[in-house]
Amino acid sequence: MNYKRKLLSYCGLTFCTIASLGVLGIAVANTQDNFPQRPITIIVGYAAGGPTDLAARTIAEQMSKELGQPIVVSNRPGASSLVAAKELMSSNPDGYTVLVTANAFFTHGPARYESVEYDYDKDFTPIGGVSGFPHILTVSPDSPIKSTADLIAYSKENPNKVNAARVGFANEIAIEWLNLTGNVDITQIPYKGAATVVSDLSSGRVDMALVAPSVAYPLVDGDKARTIATTRSTSITEARNIPSISETPGMEDFDMYIWYGLLAPAGLPTSVGKKLNTALNDSLKNPAVVQHLMNVYQEPMIMSPEEMTAAIHKERKIADDLVKEANLPLLKHQ
């Protein structure tokens, strides 16, 4: 009798447990199917007003309309987006906390350090591209350099005398790419921000700089600098008839582009990721969003998660190879 009671009790408990798990599974599935049910936060690793922030706020407004929920942009500046990335990695993978950051965070940055505290493939779920822009090779207004070919020739005629202002690892690696393909030795001068670069370039204290269109074009329009080439031909540069560096003989493979992506923590449910990607891509097709991005010298970067991952892997390999070929010392993470 006791045995029968125990058996019935055990069976009842097992049934309840299975039933509870089934209800829980249905609840989780319903939550994912009904996503989003509350506001979403986009984390940005830089201060308000910068290009990353502008990209995030542009898509936030339209994605909010697409998804039917408010989207808040939260600025978490520090350590070149590392502070923001860590916050994302520690958040729940439910789609309510996402990150906008640049491709360089996963490509040029890791290529320059001995080790980093994150792994693109293990710690993040890609959602899609946001926006992007090439860099513009810009010289001081009185420079004799008129083209990339001129730059290479002038650098060879004046070895170790041509210098370039650079901000960040993407700039550093791009200039080393110029050095390697042109067989020259352009000296790099590191700067902390674009404001000082603008001052020194326009006054002729530095010979050249690779800067964003948002920096280059106002300088050119004010006769404080001249553009000679772009790291990639796009709608942003074609309107001003700026040739690409890759048009120079011997530099056909040169291609550098800064772009921003939207990411979630690892473990994001597939259905939630698809909803976010659809809302993101639909937003980037909206004419008002396209125009707003063009107004700040950016252009839509529509990508699937798979395309985003393929681009990151390709660009990381290029950066790794260039760092190795240029014999750049690996840095300890700050």
Secondary structure as UniProt FT lines:
FT   HELIX           2..33
FT   STRAND          40..44
FT   TURN            48..49
FT   HELIX           51..67
FT   STRAND          71..75
FT   HELIX           79..81
FT   HELIX           82..89
FT   STRAND          97..102
FT   HELIX           103..105
FT   TURN            106..107
FT   HELIX           108..112
FT   HELIX           120..123
FT   STRAND          124..133
FT   STRAND          136..139
FT   TURN            141..142
FT   HELIX           148..157
FT   TURN            159..161
FT   STRAND          163..166
FT   HELIX           168..182
FT   STRAND          187..190
FT   HELIX           194..203
FT   STRAND          208..211
FT   HELIX           213..221
FT   TURN            222..223
FT   STRAND          226..230
FT   HELIX           235..238
FT   TURN            239..241
FT   HELIX           245..247
FT   TURN            249..250
FT   TURN            252..253
FT   STRAND          258..265
FT   TURN            266..267
FT   HELIX           270..284
FT   HELIX           287..295
FT   TURN            296..297
FT   STRAND          299..300
FT   HELIX           305..325
FT   TURN            326..327
//
